[in-house]
Amino acid sequence: MSFSLLNFGMLAGLLAVAVPVLVHLLNRRRFDVVEWGAMQFLQLGERTRQKIKLSDLLLLLMRMLMVAILVLVFTRPFLQGNLYIRNLYPEPIDLVIVIDSSYSMGWTGEEITPHARAIQSCHNILDNLTSVDRVAIIDARNRPELLTPAPLTDASTARLELEKLKGPDGTTEMAAAITQACQLLTQSYSTRRDIVVLTDQQALSWDPPETASWSEFLKLRQSAAVPIQLSAIDVGSGTMDSMENYRVDRLKASRDITVVNSPITISTRVGYKGAFAEAECELHWSVDGQQLSRESDVLQLQNGEEAVAEMTTRFADAGPHIITASLDVDALPGDNVAEIVLDVVDEVPVVIATNAASLTDPVNQEEPETEFYLSRVFGNPDVEKVWVSAKTVKQDQIDAAMLDKTRVLFLLGPGAESMDWELLTNYLVKGGGLVLLPDRDSSPEDYQKSLEQWMIEGRSVLPVQFNQRIEAGDEPARLDLKSFSAAWLAPFSDPTKSELVDVLVNRYWDLSLNDQDLTKPKGKNAQKLAIEMGPPAVIANMQNGSPVFVQRKIGRGQILISSIAFDGAGSDLIRQRTFVPFMHELVFGMTRTTSERNLDLTQAIIVQQLPCQPLKLDVTAPDESQLTAQRTGSGDQLTWRLSNLKLSGIYQVEIDCEKPAGGLQASDEMPFYAFASREESDITRLSAEQKQDFNGAFNLNWRANSKEVLDDLATASGGIEIWPILLFIVTALLVVELLMTRRLVQGGHRQIELNEASLAAQQ
């Protein structure tokens, strides 16, 4: 609380305090002393004389005080900076509260978590706001979200919205959250605007002040008509840095999709950070919520390092399955569990599209071409249970209905002249896999035509140039197994175990990456691209350095270009026993789900190619709350989208389709998993130097608790003038002065009468 004066010049009137003193001195009379024995009986006693002197002194001081208070009245004093005074004379405050909701705020090392402490502090601030104040609450996560109605609302409404706040999860972009808070305050009209951040001071959430992430905040703050105050409350604990923490990283599967009874390997990395040089933990595996008793790994971990853990399993039933890897609970539970959703199918349907005038007749052909071996390498579905079901067609027979049922399309040769390239583009964007294999008769000019015709937004889909066909002759080329970089090639990359090391290649195409594909679009052009095209990647080479496989992601799907044909003339690959598992792994590696099942918390859940077109798509979040996906497009382009995920974990998309009349209603669930980045596991707090940097750059005031913030907000009141109170005090002093004077006079007469009576009695 502060005390100030509106008219400082009036303090010169304090000179009038000397007036009562002068009057007192002038009124003192001096008499000649005459020694007269009889006068001793008229003299007052010594005690009475002391009382009179004391009363005179008190009256003098009281009169001086009254003059001083009267002078103070004319200076118009006022008090400021007290919550009680602010409630009496409120001036509106526009306040934005930013709550850090990263999963480090869920630290359980103390009785109450930092996130719960932040909510308590927020309630305390809201409880002390006045009816004229306006407030907003921002939930700071990967993407900051405004919890309250935009732009600002009253404290009671904000208190209700605060109850809907989700638990801490993911990371926090504090610069983005504070920038959004500043944007809200630029739309307000109050003369006092404040931003209060409730955080555990984790350094990861705070980009350094000099980075570009703060530039927008600085621009908004500098352009604001009214200064915007910025303060932060530390709701964390100084012991957070020294905790023992185990974390399990993202789960990775050996393939995106698998088939029934086919082995699949899931791997992850487990890390430790703490006070010990070495620690031990147990990793538990579970499938569809059932923990596997024999699938627990005891890991020895070095401080600051990671260990790899793997599990191989098979699934007997088709459909989505959830695999979970979990650690025992520690002080930071947000990184103890990781999951992955796997799609298991009965078989993978593939189509082999040949450019020949008629389908190959292997009986009358000396050297069968690629489609002959492809149609037989996967087995005969009419005779045995197969993992891949292959169908051979002519390229001019490809249509949308066929591609909707196809996971991988083998395109032999450069493509027919009547090829519908847009149809293939849509197939790739939706998650299809396309393998382009060379044939025997095509020339570089034929591939150049395909290169020029198959374009997406001015960019060629084929990332390579077919320069020339090379005949190796007496010096066949060999595969460089060490160059295998794709996941599906990993089982064949060990030269000591793989038969591919013995493959001899007599005929192959010299491939080179297109120059236009080596650079990504930049500037405005990059923002206009509706279809995402990844850069080309050479995933396998020959020992002479010539590319064997070039892969590229397009939308949800991917395209693979091979420089060798899978026939008996160009190489002896088909004669190796490894050829059958090699082709199966190729198909599994190229197969993608129509919707990305495992994604980051920053991504959106996208559902497409449903068996029906429901009017609404409900989603159950990890905390069992109900969400609704947004519908876009129609027909074949119908897509459902759920953005701004707050919690990591499993999201169950409930698909409710009605069958035609007479049929039964079909209901199914499609699980998705959102993964929170493990960067948040490093909960190193801001140092004193870093906090000083923020204070110097942004005038950020660090506060210990909500009381200090409320004291800052109390200065928003214009204060209360106290001169009426001072006038009342002057009046009270006048009454007291009158009573004291009257008592003094009456006391003197009473004493004189008493002395005269005593004298008469003595005579």
N, C-alpha and C positions, 0 to 999 in steps of 0.2 A: 504494500500500500504506500502511495506517495502523497505528499502534501505540497500544495503550490498556491501562489497568489496571482490574481488577475491584474491588480493595480499595485505594482511594487513601489511606485512613487509615493504612495500614501504612507509608507513606513516612516517618512520624515516626520509625521505627526507624533511619533514616539517621544519627540522632544517635550511634548506636553506632559509627559510623566513627571517632569520636574516641577510642574505648577503646584501640586499638593505639598511638595517639600518646601517650596518657597513660602507658601501661605502659612505652613506650620511654623517656619522660622520667624516670619514677620509677626505672628500672633503671640509669640513668647514675650511677656512683659518683665521688665526688671524693676525692682523696688529697693529703696534704701532700707537697710536692716537696722531696726531700733531694738535694743535689748530691753525687754519689759517682762518682768517675771510673771505677770498674770496671763500673758499670751500663751504660756506653755500648755495651759489647759485647752486652748482652742486649736492647738496643732494636732494634726491627724497622726495616727500611729505609723510606724515605719512600714508595716505590711500594706497598709492602705495606700501609702504613697507609691509603692512598687506596683500595685494593681493599676493605679491610675496611669503610671508611665507605660506599663505594658499595653493597656487598652488604647492609649494614645498612639503607640507604635503600630498596633494592629489596624487601627482606623487609618493611619497614614498609608500603610501598605495596601490596604483594601482600596483606598481611593486611587492610589497609583495603578493598581491592577485594573480598576474600572476604566481609567483613561487609556491604558494600553489596549484593553479589549475593544474599546470604542474605535481606536485607531485601526486595529486589526479588522474590524467590521468594514471600514471603508476600503481596505485592500482587497476585499471579496475573496477570502480564502476558500479552497475546495480540496476535497480528498479524491484520490483515484487509485485504481488497482486492487480493489477488494471485491470478492464475489458477492457479498451482501449488498454493497453499494451498486454493483452492476445489475443486480436483480431489481433494485429500486429504480434505477435510471438506465434501462438497457438500451444499447445501441447495437444494431444487427451485425452479426458476424457470418461470413460465408466460409464454411469449413469443409475440407475434404480429408477424410481419414483413409489412409492406405494401409491395408493389413497384409503383411508378408505371409503367403500360404505355401511356401516351398516345404518339401517334406523334412527339411532340417528343423522346421518349427514344431515337428512332432517328437522331438527329443524327449525321452522319458527318464532322464537322469535325476530329475527332481520330482517332488510330489505333484506338481502341476506343470504341464507342457508350456513352452513359449507361446504356442498358438492359443491355448486357453487363457494364458495371462494377457495376451493381446486383446482377446474378446472382452475380458474383464475391464481392461483399461479403456476400451472403446465404450463400454456401458457407462463407466464412470464419467467419461467426457460428455456423453449424451445426457446423462442425468443432470449435469450442471449447466447445460445450455438453456437459454431463455426462449420464450415463445417467438421472439422475432428473429432468432438465428436460423440459418439454413445450412443443411449438411448433406454430404454425399459420402458413400463408402465404396471403396474400390478393393476388389479381391485380386491381389497381385499374384499371378501365377505365370505360366508360360505366355499366356496372353491375358493382360489385365482386363477385368470385367467389372462394370458398374453394377453394384447390387441394388442401389436405390433408384427411384425414378429420376430420369435426367431432367435438367442438369443438377438441381438441388431440391431438397425436400425438408420437411420439419423433422425434429428429433424423434418424435413418437413413431413416425413412419419408418425412419431409419432403424429404430430399435427392433421393429418387427421384421424388417428385411435382414437384419443381422442374424436372426435365428436360422435363416436358410443357408448360412455360410457352410460350405463343405469342409471336410477335414484337410489337413495339409498334405500336399502331394506335388510331385514334379519340381521344376525349378521356377525361379522368379526373375523376371526382367524388371528390375527396380527403376531403371531409367524410363522405360516405356510406361510404367504405372504412374510415376511422378509427372511425366509429360501429359498423360491423360488427365490427371488431377488439375494441372495448370490450364488445360483446355477448358475444363468445366468452370474454373474460376474466371476465365475471360468472358464468360457469358453471364456473370452475376453483376449486381449493382451495388453491393455493400461497399462501404469505405474501409472495411477491415476484412482481409482475405488471408486464410491460413491453410497450409498443408501439414498434416501430422502423419508421420510414418511410424507404424508399429512393426518392429523388425528384431530379429535375433542378431543382427550385425554380421551375418555371414558374408565374408568378403566376395564369394562367388557371385552373389546377387547384385553387387555394386560395381559397375564398370568404372574405371578410373575417370576422374572429372575431365581429363583432356580428350577422351575418346569422342567419336562422332555421335554416339548414341545419346549424348546430352545436348546436342546442338539445337534440336527442336525445342527442348525445354527452355534453353537460354533465350531463344528468339521470342517465345511466348511470354516469358517472364519480363523481358525487357520492353516488350510492346504493350504490356498491361497498363491501363490508365491508373490503377491503384497498386501499390507495392504488394507483392505476394510473399508472405512469411513462410519459411520452411523450417520444420523441426522434426526430430525423430526421437522415439522412446525406445530404449533398450529393454526388450522383454526376454532376452536370452540370459545365459549364465556364463560366468567366467570359466567354469569347469568343463564347458562343452568341448574345448580343444583337446582335452586330455582323456577323452573317453575311449573305451575299447569298442571297435566296430568291425563287424564282418559284413561283407556284401556279396551278393550273387548277381552276376551281370546278365545280359540278354542271352536267351537261349537261341541256338542256331541248329537248324535241321539240315541233314545232308541233302535234302531235296524239298522243294516247295509243296509237292503233292506226292502221295504214295498210293500203292495198291494193297489190297487185302493180302495178308501173309507175306508181304515183302519186307525185308529188314530195313530199318531206318535208324540212323544215329543222331542223337541230340547231344550237343555239347554246350558248355558254358565255362565261364571263368569266375573263380571265387577269390576275393581279395581280403586282406586284413590290414588294419592300421590301429596301433595302440602302443602301449608302453613296453611290451615284451619284444625281444628280437625274433622269437618264434612262437607260434600258437597253433592249437589244434581245434578243428571244428568238424561237424558232421553235416553232410549235405543229404537231404532226403528227397527222393524222387516219388512222384505219384502220377497216376494216369486217371483222368476223369474223376478226380477227387478221392481215389482209393490209393493210399500209400502202399508202395511196394516194399515188403519187409526185407527182401534181399537186395534192394537197390538203394543202399545208403553208403555214401563214400566218406571215409574218414580222411581228412586232408591235413597235411602239415604245411603251414603257411609261414612265409617269412614276412616280417614287418615291411609294409609298403610294396609287396610283390603279389603276384597272382598265380593261381594254380588252375590247370585245366581239368574239368570233370566231364565224363561222357557216359551216355547210356544208350544201348541198342535194344530195340524192341520191335515187335510185330503187332499188327492189329487184325483181329479176326472178323471185325464188322466194319462195313463201309459207313461213311459219314464223318462229321467233324469230331475230333478227339482233342482233349486238352492235357498237356503234359506240364507238370509243375515241379520246380526245383526250389526247395526252401531250406533255410537255416534256422537254428534255434533263435529265440527272441533275444535281442540285445537292446541297448539304449536308443538305437536308431532303427525302428522297425520298417521304415520306408524302403530299405534296400535288401530286405531279408527274403523276398519271394520274387521269382520270375517265372513266367509261363509262356507257352507257345501253343497256338492252335494249328492242328494238322488236318488236312483234308485227305480222307482215305476213300478211294473209289474201287469198284470191282475190277475195272479195267480202263485203260487209257485209249480212247478212240483216236486213231490217226488216219490221215488220207494221203495216199501217194498219187500225186498228179503228174502224169507223163505228157510230154509234148509230141509224142509219136502219133503218126496218122492212125495207127491201130494199136491196141494193146499187144504187148510182146508175146510172141509164141515161142517159148523156150525150146520146144521140140525141134523146130526148124531153124534155130539160131545157134551158130557155132559159139559165140561169146555173148551170153545173156547180159543185158544192161542192168543198171542199178535197180530198177523197179522190181526185177525178178528176185533179187536177193532180199530187198526190203520186204517184199510181200511174204517171204518165208522165214525170215530171221526171228519174227515175233511169235511163230507158231500158228497152228490152225485152230481157230476158236470153235470149229465144228467138231473137232476130235478131242481137244484137251482144254483145260482151264488155262487161259493166257492172261498175262498182265497187260499186254498191248494188243488191241484189236485193230488190224490194218485193213484198209480198203483201197483198191487201185481204181482210179478214174482218169478220164482225159481232162486236160486243163480247161477245155471249153465247157465242161459239165459242172464246174464249180459254181455254186450259187450260195446265197445267204443262208438258206435252210440247212445246207450241208455243213457250212462253216460253224453254225450255231452248235452243232453236235460234235465238232472236231476240236481236239486239244492241240494237236500238232499237225501241220501241213508240210509234207515233203514236196517241194517244187523242183522238178527235174528239168534243167535247162533254163534259158533266159525268160521263158514265158511265151505263151501264144500271142499272136498279133491282136487277137480279139480279147485279150485278158482285161478284166475289169480291175484296174489297180486300186480304185477307190474302195472296192469291196474288200480287197486284201488289207488295205489300210485300216478300215473299221474292225476287221478281224484282229489285227495286232493291237489296236488301241484297247479293245475289250479284254485282252489277256491271252490271245492266241499265240502259239509258237510256230514260226515258219523257218524251215531249213531249205536253203537253196543249194542244190547239188548240181555240178556240171554234167552235161551229157557229152556224147562223142562227136556230134555233128556241128554244133554251134560254133560260130566264129566270134572274134572280139567285137565285130560290128553289131552282132545280134545282142550281145550284152550291153553295148553302148546304147542301143535303142531302149532297152529296159531301164537303163540308168537315167535316160532323159525323160522317159514317160512316167516313171513312178516317182512322183514328187509330192511332198507335203509342205505347203506354205513356202514354196520356193526352194526347198531343200530336198536333195535326193535321198530316198530311203535307203538305197543300196550304198553302203559306205566305202565300197572298194571299186577299183578299176581292173577289169580283166584285160591284162596287157597282151599276153600270148600263151599258147599251150606249149609246154616244154616236154620234149621227149628225152628222158634221161639216158636211154640206151644201155650201154655196158656199165655205167656208173649210177645205179639207182640211188635216190635220196632216202634218207632215214628220218624218222620222227625224233624230235628233241623232247624227250619226256620231262626234262627239267623245266621246260617252258610252259607246261600245262598249268594254267592259273585258274580255270573255272572249277567250281565245286564238284560238278559231275565228272570232271576229269581226274579228280584227286585219287580215286581207287586205282588208276592206271599210271600214276606218275612216278612210281618207284622202279627204276631200271633193273633192279635185282629181282623183282617179283613179277613184273608185267611182261607179257608176251609181245606187247606193242613195240618193244625195243628191236624186235627182229623183223618188223614190217619193212618191205622194200617197195618204194614208190617209183614206178617207171614213167608215169605220165601225170602231170599236174599243171595247174594254171599259175602263172606269175601274177600275184595280186599286189596291188598298192593302194594305200588309203587315199581317198579323195582329199584334195587340199581344202575344199570348202567344209569338210567334216572335221577338220582338225581344230577349228576355232568355234567357240560358242557365240551365238548372237549376243550383242551387247546393246546397251542404251535402250531406246524406245522400241527397237525391233524385238528385243528379248521379252518385252512385256506383252506383245501382241500375239505371241505364239500360243495357239489353243491346244496343240498336241505336243506333249513333251517328247523330245528325241534325245536320247543319251549319246555321248560320244562313242565312236567305234573302239572296240578293244580287241587286240590280237590275243587270243587265249591259248593258242598252240602254234608252234613253229616247227619247221624242219631244221636239221642240223646245219644246213647251209643258210639259215636265216629267213627263208621264204615262208610266208604265213600259210598255215594249214586251215585254221578256223578264225574267222572274224565275227564278233558278236556285237549286237547293238540293241539297246532297249528302246522301244517305241510305245508310249502309253503304258498300259499294263503288261503288254506282251514283249516279245523279243524275236529278233531275226538272227539266224546263223548262216554265214556263207562259208562253204567248203571249197578248197582248191583242188580236192581230189574226189573222184567218183568212187562210189562203193560198188565196183564191179571187179571181175577177175582180170581185166586187161590192164587197168591203170596201176593196180597194186595188189599185193597178196594179203590185204587186210582181211578179206572175207574168208581166207583159209585159216586164220588163227582161231583158236578156241575162245579167245577173249572177245571175238567179234559179237557174239550174242549178248553177253553182259554189257559190252561197250555200247551197243545200240539201245539197249534198255535204259542205261544211265543217260544217254543222250536224250531220249524221249522224256524221261523223268526230269532232267535238267531244264528242258525247254517248256515243260508243262507249268502253267501258272493258274492260280485260281482266278475266277472272274472278278472277285473282290479281294483286295489285300486284307488278309486276316490278322496279320501281325504288323503293327504300326507303332510309330512314336506317339507320345502323348500330344505332341504338337500337330499331328496330322488329323485329318477328318476321316470318319468311317464312311465309305462309299459302297453302296449296295446297288448292283445292276444285274440284268438278265435273270429276273425272278420268274418263277413259273406262272405268275399271274400279275395283275396290276391292281394291288389293293389301294383303297382310298387313303389308308393311314398305315404308317409303319411305326410300331412301338418298340422302344429299346429299353431294356432293363440295365441300369448302371451297376457298377460294383457295389455301391451302397444300397442296392435294391430300390433306388428311386426310379421313377418312370420318366422317360424322355421320348420325344417324338422327332423322327427324322424329317427333313424337308424334302419335298418332291420337286424335281426339275425334269423338264422334257416330257416326252410322251412316246407311245409306241415302242419301237426298238431302242429308242434313245432315252427311255425312262430311267432315271437315276435317283436314288435316295441318298441324302447326305446329312450327316450329323457332325457338326463342327464344334470347336472350342470344348474339347474334352477336359474335364477337371481332375478326374481320378484315374490312376492307373489300375489295370485289372481287366476282368472279363466283362464285355458288353454283349448281352444276349439280344439279338434282333429277332423279334417274334414275327414270323411270316404266317399270315392267316389268309389262306386262299379258299375260295368256294369253287367246288367242282360243278360241272353242268347239272342241269335238273335231273334228279334221280340219283345223283352221286352223293357221296359223303363229303363233309367238310374236312379239309386237310390242314393241319396245323403243324408247324415245324419251327425250330430255333436255329439261328445262324450265329455262332459265337465269334467275337472279335476280341483281340487282346491289345491293350494300349500299354506301352512300356515307358516308364519314367527314366530319364537319363541318370546314370549313376554319378555324374559330376557333383551332384548335391551331397554325396557322401563325404566330401571334403568340407567340413564345417569350420574351417579356420575363420576366426573372427577378424574384423577390421582392427588394425593396429592403431595406436594413438596418433601416429604420423598420418595414416590414411584418413582418419576422422578429421584431423586438422586440415588436410588438403580439401576435403569436402566443405569444411567450414569456411576456408578461404575462398574457394571457387564459387560456392552457391550461398554463402552465409547460412549454412545449415547448422542449426542449434541442436546439440545432442542433450536430451533430457533423460533423467533417471527414472521418472515415473509420470503418471498422468497429472499429479498435483502440480508439478512444475509447469506443465503445459497449461493447466487451468489458470495458474497465476499469470502466465503470459497473456492468455485470452482476456483476463480481467482488466488489462490495460486498455481494452477496446472501449470501455465506458468513458464518456466525457467527464465523469466525476460528479460530485455533489457539492454545491456551495453551502458552507456552514455558518454564514453570517447570521441567519435567524437564530441558530443555536447560541451564538455568541451574544446576541442581544438579550436572549432569555437569561444568560448567565449574568449580564450586567444588571438586569432587573433584579435578579436574586441577590446580587451583591449589594445593591442599593437598600433592599429590605433588611439585609443583615446589618448593614452599616447603621441604618435607622434604629434598629433594635439595640445595637451595641451602644450607640450614643445615649438613647433613652435610659438604658440600664446604668450607664456611667453616671448620668446626672442624678437619677433616683438614688443610686448607691451613695453618692456624696452627701445629699441631704439627710439620708437616714443616719449616716455616720455622725454628722454634726449634731442632730437631735439627740443621739445616744450620748454623746460627750457632754452636752448641756445638762441632761438629766443626771448623769453621774456626778457632775460638779455641784448641782443643787443638793444632792443627797449628802455629799460630804460636808457642806456648810451646815 
